[in-house]
């Protein structure tokens, strides 16, 4: 549920990629996409059954991903510049300052990272994240936490990527 009446609203979008989610935030010169997941699966592209089961049931190193979409100002343009599939998208209107703070915080982590890894399959640049990845702490939960930072209320368990928008009034 987004904030009821943001004073200085901007659009952000939750993208449902089928099994996982990512978040689009406005940037100074476009839109940034952020995602989070298991390092081996997501950043290294090791996507076999063994690594998938391990990622789900054994806490493992995680990755924070970012894609910059220059000059994109709306969802349609952003999606046209992405090479990954999107099953559904949800637009939310949030306070511009909250979106700026979250983006600045996430971008600062990239600025401070000494190791980066690009995975063309997801079109994301990844850095290591200190929080372990697991089934109970996955990309959907992380997107839910980011939405909470944006002033949204999350109801239910964001284990899967089936997001629904509720009227804040």
BALOBA-1460 file (C-alpha; in Angstrom, 3 decimals):
// residues 169
<rec num="1" residu="x" x="0.000" y="0.000" z="0.000"/>
<rec num="2" residu="x" x="1.633" y="3.301" z="-1.061"/>
<rec num="3" residu="x" x="1.559" y="6.450" z="1.082"/>
<rec num="4" residu="x" x="-1.937" y="7.965" z="1.057"/>
<rec num="5" residu="x" x="-1.128" y="11.465" z="-0.186"/>
<rec num="6" residu="x" x="2.555" y="12.138" z="-0.895"/>
<rec num="7" residu="x" x="3.223" y="15.887" z="-0.935"/>
<rec num="8" residu="x" x="5.866" y="15.776" z="-3.680"/>
<rec num="9" residu="x" x="5.051" y="12.495" z="-5.461"/>
<rec num="10" residu="x" x="7.178" y="10.554" z="-7.926"/>
<rec num="11" residu="x" x="6.532" y="7.222" z="-9.567"/>
<rec num="12" residu="x" x="8.470" y="4.089" z="-8.670"/>
<rec num="13" residu="x" x="7.757" y="0.670" z="-10.127"/>
<rec num="14" residu="x" x="7.930" y="-2.869" z="-8.777"/>
<rec num="15" residu="x" x="8.798" y="-5.299" z="-11.549"/>
<rec num="16" residu="x" x="7.708" y="-8.917" z="-11.257"/>
<rec num="17" residu="x" x="10.099" y="-11.100" z="-13.252"/>
<rec num="18" residu="x" x="8.197" y="-14.305" z="-12.490"/>
<rec num="19" residu="x" x="10.184" y="-15.668" z="-9.558"/>
<rec num="20" residu="x" x="11.860" y="-12.513" z="-8.338"/>
<rec num="21" residu="x" x="11.285" y="-8.777" z="-8.207"/>
<rec num="22" residu="x" x="13.214" y="-5.617" z="-8.855"/>
<rec num="23" residu="x" x="12.539" y="-1.951" z="-8.211"/>
<rec num="24" residu="x" x="12.755" y="1.037" z="-10.560"/>
<rec num="25" residu="x" x="13.651" y="4.375" z="-8.975"/>
<rec num="26" residu="x" x="13.956" y="7.765" z="-10.676"/>
<rec num="27" residu="x" x="17.554" y="8.940" z="-11.092"/>
<rec num="28" residu="x" x="18.927" y="12.349" z="-12.010"/>
<rec num="29" residu="x" x="19.316" y="11.394" z="-15.675"/>
<rec num="30" residu="x" x="16.940" y="8.479" z="-16.095"/>
<rec num="31" residu="x" x="15.783" y="5.487" z="-14.074"/>
<rec num="32" residu="x" x="17.768" y="2.941" z="-12.070"/>
<rec num="33" residu="x" x="16.721" y="-0.687" z="-11.627"/>
<rec num="34" residu="x" x="17.781" y="-2.437" z="-8.408"/>
<rec num="35" residu="x" x="17.611" y="-6.115" z="-7.625"/>
<rec num="36" residu="x" x="18.999" y="-8.454" z="-4.968"/>
<rec num="37" residu="x" x="19.703" y="-12.178" z="-4.926"/>
<rec num="38" residu="x" x="22.105" y="-15.075" z="-4.468"/>
<rec num="39" residu="x" x="25.625" y="-14.194" z="-5.649"/>
<rec num="40" residu="x" x="26.384" y="-17.475" z="-7.394"/>
<rec num="41" residu="x" x="23.024" y="-17.668" z="-9.176"/>
<rec num="42" residu="x" x="22.573" y="-14.001" z="-9.989"/>
<rec num="43" residu="x" x="26.020" y="-12.439" z="-10.382"/>
<rec num="44" residu="x" x="27.979" y="-15.480" z="-11.581"/>
<rec num="45" residu="x" x="25.187" y="-17.031" z="-13.628"/>
<rec num="46" residu="x" x="25.536" y="-20.503" z="-12.100"/>
<rec num="47" residu="x" x="21.878" y="-21.509" z="-12.439"/>
<rec num="48" residu="x" x="21.839" y="-25.299" z="-12.233"/>
<rec num="49" residu="x" x="19.558" y="-27.313" z="-9.967"/>
<rec num="50" residu="x" x="22.288" y="-27.858" z="-7.386"/>
<rec num="51" residu="x" x="23.132" y="-24.163" z="-7.049"/>
<rec num="52" residu="x" x="19.408" y="-23.308" z="-7.009"/>
<rec num="53" residu="x" x="18.649" y="-25.684" z="-4.152"/>
<rec num="54" residu="x" x="21.729" y="-24.536" z="-2.285"/>
<rec num="55" residu="x" x="20.709" y="-20.884" z="-2.685"/>
<rec num="56" residu="x" x="17.240" y="-21.596" z="-1.332"/>
<rec num="57" residu="x" x="18.071" y="-23.784" z="1.626"/>
<rec num="58" residu="x" x="21.592" y="-22.784" z="2.737"/>
<rec num="59" residu="x" x="22.261" y="-19.128" z="3.554"/>
<rec num="60" residu="x" x="24.727" y="-17.957" z="0.920"/>
<rec num="61" residu="x" x="26.530" y="-14.803" z="-0.224"/>
<rec num="62" residu="x" x="24.247" y="-12.274" z="-1.862"/>
<rec num="63" residu="x" x="24.476" y="-9.660" z="-4.592"/>
<rec num="64" residu="x" x="22.978" y="-6.220" z="-5.053"/>
<rec num="65" residu="x" x="22.362" y="-5.427" z="-8.725"/>
<rec num="66" residu="x" x="21.897" y="-2.127" z="-10.508"/>
<rec num="67" residu="x" x="21.092" y="-1.126" z="-14.067"/>
<rec num="68" residu="x" x="21.086" y="2.499" z="-15.173"/>
<rec num="69" residu="x" x="18.569" y="3.366" z="-17.898"/>
<rec num="70" residu="x" x="19.685" y="6.819" z="-19.130"/>
<rec num="71" residu="x" x="17.061" y="9.298" z="-20.296"/>
<rec num="72" residu="x" x="14.208" y="6.954" z="-19.328"/>
<rec num="73" residu="x" x="11.504" y="8.872" z="-17.491"/>
<rec num="74" residu="x" x="8.594" y="6.443" z="-17.647"/>
<rec num="75" residu="x" x="7.917" y="2.721" z="-17.401"/>
<rec num="76" residu="x" x="7.397" y="2.169" z="-21.129"/>
<rec num="77" residu="x" x="10.790" y="3.654" z="-21.999"/>
<rec num="78" residu="x" x="12.528" y="1.821" z="-19.164"/>
<rec num="79" residu="x" x="11.050" y="-1.536" z="-20.224"/>
<rec num="80" residu="x" x="12.050" y="-0.936" z="-23.848"/>
<rec num="81" residu="x" x="15.682" y="-0.600" z="-22.722"/>
<rec num="82" residu="x" x="15.730" y="-3.702" z="-20.538"/>
<rec num="83" residu="x" x="16.759" y="-7.103" z="-21.862"/>
<rec num="84" residu="x" x="15.042" y="-9.145" z="-19.130"/>
<rec num="85" residu="x" x="11.444" y="-10.278" z="-19.090"/>
<rec num="86" residu="x" x="8.833" y="-8.606" z="-16.928"/>
<rec num="87" residu="x" x="5.665" y="-10.566" z="-16.125"/>
<rec num="88" residu="x" x="3.936" y="-7.622" z="-14.429"/>
<rec num="89" residu="x" x="4.658" y="-4.147" z="-13.132"/>
<rec num="90" residu="x" x="3.116" y="-2.066" z="-10.376"/>
<rec num="91" residu="x" x="3.411" y="1.711" z="-10.212"/>
<rec num="92" residu="x" x="3.397" y="3.419" z="-6.838"/>
<rec num="93" residu="x" x="3.459" y="7.135" z="-6.069"/>
<rec num="94" residu="x" x="5.796" y="7.953" z="-3.174"/>
<rec num="95" residu="x" x="7.523" y="11.004" z="-1.697"/>
<rec num="96" residu="x" x="10.278" y="12.213" z="-4.014"/>
<rec num="97" residu="x" x="12.635" y="12.734" z="-1.063"/>
<rec num="98" residu="x" x="12.154" y="9.148" z="0.148"/>
<rec num="99" residu="x" x="12.926" y="7.834" z="-3.355"/>
<rec num="100" residu="x" x="16.008" y="10.052" z="-3.572"/>
<rec num="101" residu="x" x="17.261" y="8.874" z="-0.155"/>
<rec num="102" residu="x" x="16.852" y="5.202" z="-1.059"/>
<rec num="103" residu="x" x="18.547" y="5.626" z="-4.449"/>
<rec num="104" residu="x" x="21.385" y="7.620" z="-2.890"/>
<rec num="105" residu="x" x="21.874" y="4.943" z="-0.235"/>
<rec num="106" residu="x" x="21.925" y="2.105" z="-2.777"/>
<rec num="107" residu="x" x="24.201" y="4.025" z="-5.165"/>
<rec num="108" residu="x" x="26.644" y="4.836" z="-2.347"/>
<rec num="109" residu="x" x="27.134" y="1.107" z="-1.845"/>
<rec num="110" residu="x" x="28.145" y="0.805" z="-5.496"/>
<rec num="111" residu="x" x="30.508" y="3.773" z="-5.147"/>
<rec num="112" residu="x" x="32.196" y="2.113" z="-2.145"/>
<rec num="113" residu="x" x="32.425" y="-1.382" z="-3.682"/>
<rec num="114" residu="x" x="35.839" y="-2.628" z="-4.661"/>
<rec num="115" residu="x" x="34.573" y="-5.633" z="-6.617"/>
<rec num="116" residu="x" x="31.912" y="-5.434" z="-9.315"/>
<rec num="117" residu="x" x="30.618" y="-8.088" z="-11.660"/>
<rec num="118" residu="x" x="28.408" y="-7.572" z="-14.706"/>
<rec num="119" residu="x" x="26.026" y="-10.354" z="-15.759"/>
<rec num="120" residu="x" x="24.650" y="-9.779" z="-19.279"/>
<rec num="121" residu="x" x="21.874" y="-12.340" z="-18.722"/>
<rec num="122" residu="x" x="20.252" y="-9.941" z="-16.238"/>
<rec num="123" residu="x" x="21.848" y="-6.767" z="-17.643"/>
<rec num="124" residu="x" x="22.866" y="-5.841" z="-14.099"/>
<rec num="125" residu="x" x="26.086" y="-4.745" z="-12.481"/>
<rec num="126" residu="x" x="26.492" y="-6.593" z="-9.174"/>
<rec num="127" residu="x" x="28.311" y="-5.902" z="-5.942"/>
<rec num="128" residu="x" x="28.571" y="-8.151" z="-2.903"/>
<rec num="129" residu="x" x="26.026" y="-7.585" z="-0.149"/>
<rec num="130" residu="x" x="26.819" y="-8.496" z="3.456"/>
<rec num="131" residu="x" x="23.393" y="-9.984" z="4.171"/>
<rec num="132" residu="x" x="23.082" y="-13.724" z="3.362"/>
<rec num="133" residu="x" x="20.553" y="-14.853" z="0.767"/>
<rec num="134" residu="x" x="18.057" y="-17.658" z="1.534"/>
<rec num="135" residu="x" x="14.513" y="-18.719" z="0.701"/>
<rec num="136" residu="x" x="13.204" y="-16.690" z="3.637"/>
<rec num="137" residu="x" x="15.328" y="-13.659" z="2.760"/>
<rec num="138" residu="x" x="15.072" y="-13.321" z="-0.995"/>
<rec num="139" residu="x" x="14.690" y="-10.629" z="-3.665"/>
<rec num="140" residu="x" x="10.980" y="-10.211" z="-3.025"/>
<rec num="141" residu="x" x="11.489" y="-9.615" z="0.695"/>
<rec num="142" residu="x" x="14.264" y="-7.117" z="-0.090"/>
<rec num="143" residu="x" x="12.030" y="-5.209" z="-2.531"/>
<rec num="144" residu="x" x="9.372" y="-5.171" z="0.211"/>
<rec num="145" residu="x" x="11.901" y="-3.622" z="2.602"/>
<rec num="146" residu="x" x="12.812" y="-0.982" z="0.032"/>
<rec num="147" residu="x" x="9.109" y="-0.197" z="-0.415"/>
<rec num="148" residu="x" x="8.792" y="0.207" z="3.359"/>
<rec num="149" residu="x" x="11.662" y="2.718" z="3.217"/>
<rec num="150" residu="x" x="9.607" y="4.577" z="0.611"/>
<rec num="151" residu="x" x="6.689" y="4.881" z="3.037"/>
<rec num="152" residu="x" x="4.670" y="1.932" z="1.708"/>
<rec num="153" residu="x" x="2.975" y="-0.646" z="3.879"/>
<rec num="154" residu="x" x="3.516" y="-4.310" z="3.042"/>
<rec num="155" residu="x" x="0.858" y="-6.805" z="4.037"/>
<rec num="156" residu="x" x="1.445" y="-10.515" z="3.840"/>
<rec num="157" residu="x" x="4.647" y="-12.394" z="3.231"/>
<rec num="158" residu="x" x="6.605" y="-11.232" z="0.167"/>
<rec num="159" residu="x" x="8.117" y="-14.685" z="-0.353"/>
<rec num="160" residu="x" x="6.843" y="-14.822" z="-3.944"/>
<rec num="161" residu="x" x="6.614" y="-12.015" z="-6.468"/>
<rec num="162" residu="x" x="2.821" y="-11.729" z="-6.678"/>
<rec num="163" residu="x" x="2.521" y="-8.037" z="-5.837"/>
<rec num="164" residu="x" x="-0.893" y="-6.358" z="-5.593"/>
<rec num="165" residu="x" x="-1.548" y="-2.683" z="-5.095"/>
<rec num="166" residu="x" x="-4.010" y="-1.651" z="-2.382"/>
<rec num="167" residu="x" x="-5.764" y="1.699" z="-2.271"/>
<rec num="168" residu="x" x="-4.130" y="3.736" z="0.516"/>
<rec num="169" residu="x" x="-7.410" y="5.423" z="1.361"/>
